[in-house]
């Protein structure tokens, strides 16, 4: 026996080329069909894959709403708008209880795994429209935007203490142990440098100027505390439920939340966004977790770290080494291979050279093999044994603090993703998604640092989170643009960049094609972040060398040099400024 199906016909005439008003009207009508039907199938009557799907739902005894695109006047327009909504250009295009299933293969896979039956059983009985796992910048942006659009939203956020016992409040890495405290400590170091420079500008002072670590960290933690509170207040104002518990999937659409006391509570939602971020990686050698600290611990460290060994060559390593040296500490950086992997290497070496000129020591081509405690204290004394990457040489050094900054690991392995079939990269822990941040499980989305092949930057996560919520609940189609995203490394001399490194540009465009259109922007100098932000907007608008030549610079500034560039790197000529 086959069940009757309800077939629809959109009466509005049109072609695939519509006015924006007509297109928006059609989008709203399609969203209405999706929202208003338990199963909505966009089909073509002659398509064998569509027939298979219809037969599947018929065998399950499920009534479907079907729109045959080859039998309506504006089928081509419908398919174009559906492509914008779902990122799928083919039929059948299937929704079950408002969740986009995909096409024929995905629907049959969901049927075999039991997910389809689960979706069919659920209607409006979920506790929430959306649960966001992770209260960092991206997760909070997504949750608040969804709440603004009228949805019932929960945020689950729980900070597992570091091996040294450090934890923090709502807001994620950036606010608590990343961008914000890092920039404040960078500023503290710049102020110290400015004091030294001021004598050459006529300032005279006799007393010895020294830095107080405790005063700085207390001020920074007070500022962070105010941000934690403002986030909680903002969630409350938007009626977003905030639960300080660890989230773990236990079955489809269901999550277990465990609080600090071990009490477990279960919640369900129609959709989930995973925004769990990353945590610092450890070396896996004797003494690393027992005696070393990471960026998780540094910014709230209650005592001055003293003589410090920074292990790693990432931007986190160089930024921390830079401001620690800037407040007067003895700092050494141990580097396995190259500085700032993934960044332009000529600029990376200039960053390192400037740091060396200003007192930071570098141990190149060494890796640590053991950390041993010599004395307890605040700080104590640690012996570090390291070996060469190029031969049998072994060295030892004694430091008060050892700071690990060798990379970060995605927090995706202990949240039950395997229970519901979400695929992750087994090596990196990253989650593969399509260009609308959707995982292989249709109702699970992911944003932020845990995405495979995407930039690990706070503004990227915020933008992706907002746009995701607008697509899911507001009928929008805009996607996050991950191309030409600017960033700045806040080393003592700041390094700002946008677009391709020289190495990547040569790989993509070949060396002989690199001196016309602007495909990469790199600046090493004071306030590089502020300068780079403006040029990033210009690159989004299609910046060319001719447009730079046509622009009159602001004099005297660092940024004006980009309006007067005449010498190419390939010419080999001297680029030193000869005058104004």
Secondary structure, 3 states (H helix, E strand, C coil): CCCCCEEECCCCCCCCCCCHHHHHHHHHHHHHHHHHCCEEEEECCCCHHHHHHHHHHHHCCCCCEEEEHHHCCCHHHHHHHHHHHHCCCCCCEEEECCEEEECHHHHHHHHHHCHHHHHHHCCCCCCEEEEEECCCHHHHHHHHHHHHCCCCEEEECCCCCCCCCCCCCCCHHHHHHCHHHHHHHHHHHHHHHHHHHHHHHCCCCCCCCCCCHHHHHHHHHHHHHHHHHHHHHHHHHCCCEEECCEEEEEECCEEEEECCCCCEEEEEEEEEEECCCEEECCCCCECHHHHCECHHHHCCCCCCCCCEEEECCCHHHHHHHHHHHHCCCCEEEEECCCCCCCCCHHHHHHHHHHHHHCCCEEEECEEEEEEEEEECCCCCEEEEEEEECCCCCEEEEEECEEEECCCEEECCCCCCHHHCCCCCCCCCCCECCCCCCECCCCCEEECHHHECCCCCCHHHHHHHHHHHHHHHHHCCCCCCCCCCCCEEECCCCCEEEEECCHHHHHHHHCHHHCCCECCEEEEECCCHHHHHHHHHHHHHCCCEHHHHHHCCCCCCCCHHHHHCCCCCHHHCCCCCCCCC
